[in-house]
């Protein structure tokens, strides 16, 4: 089968890393470049010159085209899939021409800066009968796949409840980078609630199913942030106001009947160093998933999976799977994105399309509305 020809929107002329503005390099380029299922044929940035700089910096083949217009990229007949990896406020502007041109589209999560934008993209994709994918990479983690398999096999009986504790530090509590100022604003659609928390929520419903009812509290416990330029170290604003919640408490009932509690806190440092501790309880046992540090959704951290059976035996469960080199050799933080691309190419079910993404947007809206944020 011929490789899927990709036009990538948003590739900076910088080295890979976990910093702001580098996701196109760290995850998308790192995943696409070694995969036999894909071929990068075009780069689109804010200008043709910027795209050329990225092509040269990353030593892409001379045949790769440079575009400064998403419309021109969308109209290129040699492109099968357009990959959007830019700030969420521009997702609709970048994806719409591709959808109108009837191209397959990958849009990073969040799909839109609002549910209305996400629904508009979904409608366009449906009208054109397009195959789509959204960057909720947590769903592709084999760690989650193993937990889901244990549940479906009856290892803990019927799921009765789930308790989740998240402490996802993305840097010092009282400072933030000026180049990603939008992350502090709830209304941007690209804040901690709509990105970090939503990534977990996508994996949660993938494993345990949808919510039937929701009650929530969202709070800002660290309302003032020092805004610092990541390029110069200069303090841009010593008292920047944060409106995005840094503490998120959600309780509810799943459609299965299980009751759940999810809490996100923001301590200076976690006492047990867990970025995530997730318990799934059943009538005959319990599963525990834990990982340390930040970025649980990327698949880059050490992760543990334990099971206690009905006879009281506690087992550490191996979850790692044999994977091709073009996935397992992808450097952090890109490996789960590589798994997403693999699943899409092979038509596996561990990735979200636009329809699933809109459902996630609507669930986030329900949570925010119950907490009085909407």
C-alpha positions as CSV (number, residue, x, y, z in Angstrom):
1,X,0.0,0.0,0.0
2,X,1.3,3.4,-0.9
3,X,2.2,5.7,2.0
4,X,-0.3,8.4,3.0
5,X,1.0,11.7,1.7
6,X,1.0,14.4,4.4
7,X,0.9,18.2,4.4
8,X,2.0,19.4,7.8
9,X,0.8,22.7,9.2
10,X,2.9,24.1,12.0
11,X,6.6,22.9,11.9
12,X,9.0,25.3,13.6
13,X,12.6,25.6,12.6
14,X,13.7,24.5,16.0
15,X,15.0,21.3,17.7
16,X,12.6,18.8,19.3
17,X,11.6,19.5,22.9
18,X,8.7,19.6,25.2
19,X,8.5,23.4,25.2
20,X,5.7,25.6,23.9
21,X,5.4,25.7,20.1
22,X,7.5,22.6,19.5
23,X,4.8,20.0,19.4
24,X,4.9,19.8,15.6
25,X,8.6,18.9,15.9
26,X,8.6,16.7,19.0
27,X,5.5,14.6,18.2
28,X,4.3,15.0,14.6
29,X,7.6,15.2,12.7
30,X,9.1,12.6,15.1
31,X,6.2,10.2,14.4
32,X,5.7,10.8,10.7
33,X,9.3,10.8,9.5
34,X,10.2,7.2,10.3
35,X,6.8,5.6,9.6
36,X,6.5,3.5,6.5
37,X,2.8,4.4,6.4
38,X,3.4,8.2,5.8
39,X,5.3,10.5,3.5
40,X,5.7,14.2,4.3
41,X,5.3,16.0,1.0
42,X,4.6,19.6,2.1
43,X,5.1,22.0,5.0
44,X,2.8,25.0,5.6
45,X,3.7,27.8,8.0
46,X,2.8,31.5,8.3
47,X,4.8,32.2,5.1
48,X,6.6,30.3,2.3
49,X,9.9,31.5,3.7
50,X,9.1,30.2,7.1
51,X,8.1,26.8,5.6
52,X,11.4,26.7,3.6
53,X,13.4,27.4,6.8
54,X,11.7,24.5,8.5
55,X,12.3,22.2,5.6
56,X,16.0,23.1,5.5
57,X,16.5,23.0,9.3
58,X,15.0,19.5,9.6
59,X,16.8,18.3,6.5
60,X,13.6,17.2,4.7
61,X,13.9,16.0,1.1
62,X,14.2,18.8,-1.5
63,X,11.0,17.5,-3.0
64,X,9.0,18.7,0.0
65,X,6.9,21.7,-1.0
66,X,6.7,25.0,1.0
67,X,3.4,26.7,1.5
68,X,2.4,29.9,3.2
69,X,-1.3,29.5,2.7
70,X,-3.6,26.8,4.0
71,X,-5.8,27.2,1.0
72,X,-2.9,26.5,-1.4
73,X,-1.9,23.5,0.7
74,X,-5.5,22.1,0.7
75,X,-5.7,22.4,-3.1
76,X,-2.5,20.4,-3.7
77,X,-3.6,17.2,-5.5
78,X,-0.5,15.4,-4.2
79,X,-1.7,15.5,-0.6
80,X,-3.9,12.9,1.1
81,X,-3.8,14.0,4.7
82,X,-3.4,17.5,6.2
83,X,-2.0,17.5,9.7
84,X,-2.8,20.6,11.9
85,X,-0.4,21.1,14.7
86,X,-0.7,24.8,15.7
87,X,-2.3,26.9,18.5
88,X,-6.0,25.9,19.0
89,X,-7.3,29.4,18.2
90,X,-6.4,28.7,14.6
91,X,-7.5,25.1,14.2
92,X,-10.7,25.9,12.4
93,X,-9.0,28.4,10.1
94,X,-6.4,25.8,9.2
95,X,-8.7,22.8,8.9
96,X,-11.7,24.2,7.1
97,X,-10.0,24.6,3.7
98,X,-8.7,21.1,3.9
99,X,-12.2,19.8,4.8
100,X,-13.7,21.8,1.9
101,X,-11.1,20.3,-0.4
102,X,-12.2,16.8,0.8
103,X,-8.8,16.0,2.4
104,X,-8.3,13.6,5.3
105,X,-7.5,15.7,8.3
106,X,-5.6,15.3,11.6
107,X,-6.2,18.1,14.1
108,X,-4.4,18.3,17.4
109,X,-6.5,18.3,20.5
110,X,-8.5,20.4,21.3
111,X,-10.4,20.0,18.0
112,X,-11.7,23.6,18.2
113,X,-11.4,26.6,20.5
114,X,-15.1,26.0,21.3
115,X,-17.6,23.2,20.9
116,X,-19.3,25.2,18.2
117,X,-16.0,25.2,16.1
118,X,-15.6,21.5,16.7
119,X,-19.1,20.9,15.5
120,X,-18.6,22.9,12.4
121,X,-15.6,20.8,11.5
122,X,-17.4,17.6,12.2
123,X,-20.3,18.7,10.0
124,X,-17.9,19.5,7.1
125,X,-16.2,16.1,7.5
126,X,-19.5,14.3,7.5
127,X,-20.7,16.1,4.4
128,X,-17.5,15.1,2.6
129,X,-17.5,11.5,4.1
130,X,-13.9,12.1,5.3
131,X,-11.8,10.0,7.6
132,X,-10.5,12.2,10.4
133,X,-8.3,11.9,13.5
134,X,-7.8,14.1,16.6
135,X,-4.7,14.2,18.8
136,X,-6.0,12.7,22.0
137,X,-2.9,10.5,22.2
138,X,-3.6,9.1,25.7
139,X,-6.1,6.7,24.1
140,X,-3.3,5.0,22.1
141,X,-1.2,4.1,25.2
142,X,-0.7,0.3,25.6
143,X,-0.8,0.9,29.3
144,X,-4.5,1.9,29.0
145,X,-5.1,-0.8,26.5
146,X,-4.0,-3.4,29.0
147,X,-6.2,-2.0,31.7
148,X,-9.2,-2.0,29.3
149,X,-8.5,-5.6,28.4
150,X,-8.3,-6.7,32.0
151,X,-11.7,-5.1,32.7
152,X,-13.3,-6.6,29.6
153,X,-11.9,-10.0,30.5
154,X,-13.7,-9.9,33.9
155,X,-10.5,-9.7,35.9
156,X,-12.2,-7.5,38.5
157,X,-15.8,-8.4,37.9
158,X,-18.3,-5.7,37.3
159,X,-16.8,-2.2,37.6
160,X,-18.4,-0.5,40.6
161,X,-16.4,2.7,41.1
162,X,-13.3,4.6,40.0
163,X,-11.2,7.1,41.9
164,X,-8.6,9.3,40.2
165,X,-6.0,11.7,41.6
166,X,-4.1,13.9,39.2
167,X,-1.3,16.2,40.1
168,X,0.0,17.4,36.7
169,X,2.7,20.0,37.2
170,X,3.5,21.8,33.9
171,X,6.1,24.0,35.6
172,X,6.4,26.3,38.7
173,X,3.0,27.2,40.0
174,X,3.5,31.0,40.1
175,X,5.3,31.5,36.8
176,X,4.4,30.9,33.1
177,X,5.9,31.4,29.7
178,X,4.7,34.5,27.8
179,X,4.8,32.7,24.5
180,X,1.9,30.5,25.7
181,X,-0.1,33.2,27.6
182,X,-3.4,31.8,26.3
183,X,-2.9,28.7,28.5
184,X,-3.9,30.8,31.5
185,X,-7.3,31.9,30.1
186,X,-10.3,29.6,30.3
187,X,-12.0,31.3,27.3
188,X,-9.0,30.5,25.0
189,X,-10.1,26.9,24.8
190,X,-6.4,26.0,25.1
191,X,-6.0,26.1,28.8
192,X,-5.2,23.5,31.5
193,X,-8.8,22.4,31.7
194,X,-9.3,22.0,27.9
195,X,-5.9,20.4,27.3
196,X,-4.3,18.5,30.2
197,X,-7.5,17.5,32.0
198,X,-9.2,16.7,28.7
199,X,-6.4,14.4,27.7
200,X,-7.0,12.3,30.8
201,X,-10.8,12.5,30.3
202,X,-10.4,11.1,26.8
203,X,-8.6,8.1,28.1
204,X,-11.0,7.7,31.0
205,X,-14.1,7.3,28.8
206,X,-12.1,5.2,26.4
207,X,-11.6,2.6,29.2
208,X,-14.8,3.0,31.3
209,X,-17.4,4.5,29.0
210,X,-19.4,7.7,29.0
211,X,-20.9,9.7,31.9
212,X,-24.6,9.5,32.7
213,X,-24.4,12.4,35.3
214,X,-21.9,14.9,36.4
215,X,-21.3,17.2,39.4
216,X,-18.2,19.4,39.5
217,X,-16.2,22.2,41.2
218,X,-13.6,24.2,39.3
219,X,-11.4,26.6,41.2
220,X,-8.5,28.9,40.7
221,X,-6.3,28.6,43.8
222,X,-3.3,30.4,42.3
223,X,-4.8,33.4,40.5
224,X,-1.7,35.5,40.0
225,X,1.1,34.3,37.7
226,X,4.4,35.9,36.8
227,X,4.6,36.0,33.0
228,X,8.2,35.4,31.7
229,X,9.6,35.4,28.2
230,X,11.1,32.0,27.5
231,X,13.5,33.6,25.0
232,X,15.0,36.4,27.2
233,X,14.0,35.5,30.7
234,X,12.5,39.0,31.1
235,X,9.4,39.4,33.3
236,X,6.7,40.5,30.9
237,X,3.9,40.9,33.5
238,X,4.6,40.3,37.3
239,X,0.9,39.9,38.1
240,X,-0.9,38.2,35.2
241,X,-4.3,37.0,36.2
242,X,-5.2,33.3,35.6
243,X,-8.8,32.4,34.8
244,X,-8.2,28.7,33.9
245,X,-9.0,26.4,36.9
246,X,-6.0,24.8,38.5
247,X,-8.1,22.6,40.7
248,X,-10.8,20.4,39.1
249,X,-13.1,18.1,41.1
250,X,-15.6,15.9,39.2
251,X,-18.0,13.3,40.5
252,X,-20.6,11.4,38.6
253,X,-22.2,8.2,37.5
254,X,-21.2,6.3,34.4
255,X,-23.7,4.8,31.9
256,X,-22.6,1.4,33.2
257,X,-23.8,2.4,36.7
258,X,-20.3,2.8,38.2
259,X,-19.7,5.9,40.4
260,X,-16.6,7.9,39.9
261,X,-14.5,10.7,41.4
262,X,-11.7,12.6,39.6
263,X,-9.6,15.3,41.3
264,X,-6.9,17.5,39.9
265,X,-4.8,19.4,42.3
266,X,-1.8,21.7,41.9
267,X,0.7,21.4,44.8
268,X,4.2,22.7,44.5
269,X,5.2,19.1,44.4
270,X,3.3,15.8,44.8
271,X,4.1,14.1,48.1
272,X,4.2,10.7,46.4
273,X,5.5,12.1,43.1
274,X,2.6,10.6,41.3
275,X,1.4,12.6,38.4
276,X,-1.6,10.2,38.2
277,X,-3.1,7.6,40.4
278,X,-6.1,5.8,39.0
279,X,-8.1,3.1,40.9
280,X,-10.7,1.1,39.1
281,X,-12.7,-1.1,41.6
282,X,-14.9,-4.0,40.8
283,X,-17.0,-6.7,42.4
284,X,-14.1,-9.1,42.4
285,X,-10.9,-7.0,42.5
286,X,-9.2,-3.7,41.8
287,X,-6.8,-2.2,39.2
288,X,-4.3,0.6,40.0
289,X,-2.6,2.7,37.4
290,X,0.2,5.0,38.5
291,X,2.8,7.2,36.8
292,X,5.2,9.8,38.1
293,X,5.9,13.2,36.9
294,X,4.2,15.2,34.2
295,X,2.9,14.4,30.8
296,X,1.1,11.1,31.6
297,X,-0.7,11.4,28.3
298,X,2.4,11.3,26.1
299,X,3.5,7.7,27.0
300,X,7.0,8.9,28.0
301,X,6.9,8.3,31.8
302,X,7.5,5.1,33.8
303,X,4.1,3.6,34.4
304,X,2.9,0.9,36.6
305,X,-0.2,-1.4,36.5
306,X,-1.3,-3.5,39.5
307,X,-4.2,-5.9,40.0
308,X,-5.6,-7.4,43.2
309,X,-7.8,-10.4,42.5
310,X,-10.7,-11.7,44.5
311,X,-8.4,-14.1,46.5
312,X,-6.3,-11.1,47.6
313,X,-3.2,-11.7,45.5
314,X,-1.6,-8.5,44.3
315,X,0.1,-8.7,40.9
316,X,2.2,-6.3,38.9
317,X,0.9,-6.6,35.4
318,X,3.2,-6.3,32.4
319,X,1.6,-4.0,29.8
320,X,4.3,-3.3,27.3
321,X,3.8,-4.7,23.9
322,X,6.1,-5.6,21.0
323,X,6.1,-2.6,18.6
324,X,7.8,-1.8,15.4
325,X,11.0,0.3,15.6
326,X,9.4,3.3,14.0
327,X,7.2,3.6,17.1
328,X,9.3,2.4,20.0
329,X,12.3,4.5,18.9
330,X,10.4,7.8,18.9
331,X,11.8,10.0,21.5
332,X,9.8,11.5,24.4
333,X,7.3,13.1,24.3
334,X,6.2,11.8,20.9
335,X,5.6,8.0,21.3
336,X,1.9,8.0,22.0
337,X,1.4,10.3,19.0
338,X,3.3,7.8,16.9
339,X,0.9,5.2,18.2
340,X,-2.0,7.4,17.1
341,X,-0.7,7.7,13.6
342,X,-0.1,3.9,13.5
343,X,-3.6,3.2,14.6
344,X,-5.0,5.6,12.0
345,X,-3.0,4.0,9.2
346,X,-4.0,0.5,10.2
347,X,-7.6,1.3,11.0
348,X,-7.3,0.3,14.7
349,X,-9.9,1.7,17.1
350,X,-7.7,3.5,19.7
351,X,-7.9,6.9,18.2
352,X,-10.5,9.7,18.3
353,X,-12.2,11.0,15.2
354,X,-14.0,14.3,15.0
355,X,-17.2,12.7,16.2
356,X,-15.6,11.4,19.4
357,X,-13.8,14.7,19.8
358,X,-17.1,16.6,19.7
359,X,-18.5,14.3,22.4
360,X,-15.4,15.1,24.6
361,X,-15.9,18.8,24.0
362,X,-19.6,18.5,25.1
363,X,-18.6,16.6,28.2
364,X,-16.1,19.3,29.1
365,X,-18.9,21.8,28.6
366,X,-21.2,19.9,31.0
367,X,-18.5,19.8,33.7
368,X,-17.8,23.6,33.3
369,X,-21.5,24.5,33.2
370,X,-22.2,22.5,36.4
371,X,-19.3,24.4,38.1
372,X,-20.7,27.7,37.0
373,X,-17.9,28.4,34.4
374,X,-20.4,28.6,31.5
